[in-house]
Amino acid sequence: MKKILIVGCGGIGKRHIDGFLRTGKCRVSVCDIDNEKLQQLENKYPLDSLFTDFFSVDISKFDAVLIATPANQHIKMAKRCCQMQVPFLLEKPLAVTLEGVDELIDMSKKSNIVCAVGYTRRSIPSFKKFKQLADSGMAGEIKMANFYCGQDYRKYRPDYSNIYFSRRSTGGGVLRDFVTHFIDLAQWILGKPKRGFALTANLVFGNAVETDDSAIVIGEFAGKLANFYCNGFQKPNELVIDLAGTKGNLKYTLATRFLSKILFSNDDSGNWQEIVCFHDEIFDYYLYQAQEFLKMLDGEICELTTLEEAAENLKFIIDVIERSKD
Ligand SMILES: NC(=O)c1ccc[n+]([C@@H]2O[C@H](COP(=O)([O-])OP(=O)(O)OC[C@H]3O[C@@H](n4cnc5c(N)ncnc54)[C@H](O)[C@@H]3O)[C@@H](O)[C@H]2O)c1
C-alpha cells in the first residue's frame, strides 16, 4: 500500500481522498488548516493521520503528497516536496504568479522525483481517446481548434464567493482558473502555447467575486490557432471541442455531464459519424487521475501535465492578461 498525504481538503481535496482510497492501493493521511474540516473527514473516511501544519509534517514518511491548497500556496509546498525528495501531484494551476516557478522546475530536475500537475482531463479515457484520434491522422493535420465551455459554477460550488475562485490573488476567475484546463488540452493536442489575447468580464456574478466570470481567448499553439469561449454562469453544462484538420474534423461533446461523444466528419453532408461514446466518467475523474499518478510512481510513462508544461500554460495566461489590458 502506498502512503499518500493530501494537503488542502476543500472541494477538490475531498475528491482526491475518495479517488486515492478507491484505487484500493493507498492509505491516506490528510492535512488542512481547518480543524473542523479534518474532524468531519475523519468521520467520513478511513484516514491514517490528520495534520494541521504541512510545514511541520515529516513528509519523508509518505510515498507521495497531493497538494490541493489554493494556487498561491502551490510553489512553496511543491518546493518542500523537492527538498525532502518526496514525489508530488500538484493541483492546477501551477501558481498565480511566476515567482519561484523556474526555481521549482530546477529543484524538481535536480531531485529527479516523480511530479506532475493535475489537469484532470489528461487522465480521463474519453479525452485520452480524443487525443489519440487527433494524433492518428484520421483528420489529417489539425490546424485549428475551438473550445466552448460553460456551466453554472454557483450550482456546483455554492460557496464560490468565499473560496479561492472569488479572488485574483488566489488564482480565481474564469481566465485564471477554468480556461487553463482548456489551454492544457490545446497544449496537449496542438503543441506549445505561443501568444494570445483575451477579453474578460464579470457579466453576472457582480460583487460576489472580484474576478471575471466569463472569458474569450484566442491563441497560437505551435503555429496552430485556437479559440476558447468559457463562462461560469450559463445554465446548461456544456463542453464542445472542435478540431479542424486538413482531412476532416473531430468533435468532442459533453452532451450532459454524464455522456461524452466523439464525432468525425470528412465531408459537407452534415453527417457526423459517432466514433465512440463514454458514460458516467464524471463519477470517476479523480479515481482515474489517482490511478495514473500511481502508475507514474511505479515508473510507467504517463501523460500527466509536467511542471514545464504547466509553467508554459501559466506564462501564456499571464502574458494574455498583460497584452489585453486597455
Ligand atoms: N482539477 C480540477 O478540476 C479542479 C477543480 C476545482 C479546483 N481545483 C484546484 O484545487 C485547488 C483547491 O481548490 P478547492 O476548490 O478545493 O478550494 P477550497 O477553498 O474548497 O479548498 C482549499 C482547502 O485548502 C485548505 N488550506 C488552505 N491553506 C492551507 C495550508 N496552508 N495548509 C493546509 N490546508 C490549507 C483550506 O482550509 C481548504 O480546506 C485550487 O488550486 C484549484 O484551482 C481543481
The ligand as a MOL file (V3000), in Angstrom:
LIG
                    3D

  0  0  0     0  0            999 V3000
M  V30 BEGIN CTAB
M  V30 COUNTS 44 48 0 0 0
M  V30 BEGIN ATOM
M  V30 1 N -8.8900 19.6890 -11.1540 0
M  V30 2 C -9.9990 20.3990 -11.0980 0
M  V30 3 O -10.9080 20.2410 -11.9040 0
M  V30 4 C -10.1400 21.4230 -10.0110 0
M  V30 5 C -11.4130 21.9000 -9.6670 0
M  V30 6 C -11.5180 22.8410 -8.6470 0
M  V30 7 C -10.3770 23.3110 -8.0030 0
M  V30 8 N -9.1420 22.8590 -8.3920 0 CHG=1
M  V30 9 C -7.9140 23.3920 -7.7830 0
M  V30 10 O -7.7190 22.7980 -6.4970 0
M  V30 11 C -7.1660 23.7620 -5.5940 0
M  V30 12 C -8.0880 23.8630 -4.3950 0
M  V30 13 O -9.3930 24.1870 -4.8380 0
M  V30 14 P -10.6880 23.8540 -3.9320 0
M  V30 15 O -11.8590 24.0620 -4.8000 0
M  V30 16 O -10.5280 22.5430 -3.2490 0 CHG=-1
M  V30 17 O -10.5970 25.0590 -2.8620 0
M  V30 18 P -11.2290 25.0930 -1.4020 0
M  V30 19 O -11.1460 26.5010 -0.9480 0
M  V30 20 O -12.5420 24.3880 -1.3940 0
M  V30 21 O -10.2020 24.1990 -0.5300 0
M  V30 22 C -8.9020 24.5820 -0.2080 0
M  V30 23 C -8.5390 23.9200 1.1200 0
M  V30 24 O -7.1710 24.1980 1.4210 0
M  V30 25 C -7.0730 24.4500 2.8100 0
M  V30 26 N -5.8490 25.1750 3.0660 0
M  V30 27 C -5.5670 26.4750 2.7820 0
M  V30 28 N -4.3030 26.7710 3.1450 0
M  V30 29 C -3.7690 25.6290 3.6610 0
M  V30 30 C -2.5000 25.2990 4.1870 0
M  V30 31 N -1.5080 26.2070 4.2710 0
M  V30 32 N -2.2860 24.0300 4.6270 0
M  V30 33 C -3.2880 23.1070 4.5490 0
M  V30 34 N -4.5180 23.3700 4.0520 0
M  V30 35 C -4.7490 24.6160 3.6050 0
M  V30 36 C -8.3540 25.2140 3.1370 0
M  V30 37 O -8.6550 25.1750 4.5330 0
M  V30 38 C -9.3710 24.4590 2.2990 0
M  V30 39 O -9.9220 23.3660 3.0090 0
M  V30 40 C -7.0100 25.0550 -6.3990 0
M  V30 41 O -5.7010 25.1330 -6.9230 0
M  V30 42 C -7.9980 24.8900 -7.5470 0
M  V30 43 O -7.6520 25.5980 -8.7020 0
M  V30 44 C -9.0190 21.9190 -9.3650 0
M  V30 END ATOM
M  V30 BEGIN BOND
M  V30 1 1 1 2
M  V30 2 2 2 3
M  V30 3 1 2 4
M  V30 4 1 4 5
M  V30 5 2 4 44
M  V30 6 2 5 6
M  V30 7 1 6 7
M  V30 8 2 7 8
M  V30 9 1 8 9
M  V30 10 1 8 44
M  V30 11 1 9 10
M  V30 12 1 9 42
M  V30 13 1 10 11
M  V30 14 1 11 12
M  V30 15 1 11 40
M  V30 16 1 12 13
M  V30 17 1 13 14
M  V30 18 2 14 15
M  V30 19 1 14 16
M  V30 20 1 14 17
M  V30 21 1 17 18
M  V30 22 2 18 19
M  V30 23 1 18 20
M  V30 24 1 18 21
M  V30 25 1 21 22
M  V30 26 1 22 23
M  V30 27 1 23 24
M  V30 28 1 23 38
M  V30 29 1 24 25
M  V30 30 1 25 26
M  V30 31 1 25 36
M  V30 32 1 26 27
M  V30 33 1 26 35
M  V30 34 2 27 28
M  V30 35 1 28 29
M  V30 36 1 29 30
M  V30 37 2 29 35
M  V30 38 1 30 31
M  V30 39 2 30 32
M  V30 40 1 32 33
M  V30 41 2 33 34
M  V30 42 1 34 35
M  V30 43 1 36 37
M  V30 44 1 36 38
M  V30 45 1 38 39
M  V30 46 1 40 41
M  V30 47 1 40 42
M  V30 48 1 42 43
M  V30 END BOND
M  V30 END CTAB
M  END
